[in-house]
Amino acid sequence: MKKSEMEDSKYWRTQKEVVYDYLKDKTATASMVEAATGVHQKCITWIKCDLQDNGYLWETEKKFCQETGRRAWYLTTNPDLKPEDTQYRMFR
């Protein structure tokens, strides 16, 4: 959601809500999220850490970003898209 759209809307959403909602049904890098939502990448980094620490965001795979062309982590907030936790396999 662009700044002008947020100002025109009936309610104002926080940047965390915008990023969380954007990643609900897709995977994207921080650069792609910035291009789509208008939230600055440095803010997305803080939001990513907060959501990840609280179990609401996951890194799905590292591949080339469609926005920058560099390798980066693709992120999601959709529990159906989160990667399988392989940590417990070490002890089997």
C-alpha positions in Angstrom: 0.0 0.0 0.0 1.5 3.3 -1.0 1.6 6.3 1.3 -1.2 8.2 -0.5 -3.4 5.1 -0.4 -2.8 4.8 3.4 -3.7 8.5 3.9 -6.9 8.0 1.9 -8.0 4.9 3.7 -10.5 4.8 6.5 -7.9 3.6 8.9 -4.1 3.7 9.1 -2.2 0.5 9.3 1.3 0.0 10.8 4.2 -0.9 8.6 4.4 -4.2 10.4 0.8 -5.0 9.5 1.4 -4.0 5.9 4.5 -6.3 5.6 2.7 -9.2 7.5 -0.4 -9.0 5.3 1.7 -8.7 2.1 3.6 -11.9 2.9 0.5 -13.9 3.9 -0.1 -15.4 0.5 3.3 -15.1 -1.2 7.1 -15.3 -0.7 9.3 -12.3 -1.4 12.6 -10.8 -0.5 12.9 -7.6 1.5 13.6 -5.6 -1.7 10.5 -7.0 -3.4 8.4 -6.2 -0.3 9.8 -2.6 -0.4 8.9 -2.2 -4.1 5.4 -3.6 -3.6 4.5 -1.9 -0.3 6.6 1.3 0.0 7.9 0.3 3.4 11.7 1.0 3.5 14.0 -2.0 3.5 15.7 -0.9 6.7 12.3 -0.9 8.4 11.5 -4.3 6.9 14.7 -5.7 8.5 13.5 -4.7 11.9 10.0 -6.0 11.2 11.5 -9.3 9.9 13.5 -9.8 13.1 10.5 -9.1 15.3 8.1 -11.3 13.4 10.7 -14.1 13.1 11.6 -14.0 16.9 7.9 -14.3 17.7 7.3 -17.2 15.2 5.3 -15.3 12.6 7.8 -15.1 9.7 10.0 -17.7 8.0 12.8 -17.7 5.5 11.7 -20.2 2.9 14.6 -20.4 0.4 17.6 -18.5 -0.8 17.5 -17.7 -4.5 18.0 -14.8 -6.9 15.8 -11.8 -6.1 13.5 -10.6 -8.9 14.1 -7.0 -7.8 17.9 -6.9 -7.4 19.2 -10.0 -9.2 21.2 -11.0 -6.1 20.8 -14.1 -3.9 18.6 -13.3 -1.0 16.2 -15.1 1.4 12.6 -15.3 0.4 10.3 -14.6 3.3 6.7 -15.6 4.2 4.2 -15.2 7.0 2.0 -18.0 5.7 2.4 -21.1 8.0 1.5 -23.4 5.1 4.6 -22.2 3.2 7.1 -22.4 6.1 10.0 -24.8 5.6 10.1 -28.1 7.5 12.0 -27.8 10.8 15.0 -30.1 10.3 16.7 -29.3 13.7 15.1 -32.3 15.4 16.4 -34.7 12.9 20.0 -34.4 14.2 19.0 -36.4 17.3 17.3 -39.4 15.6 
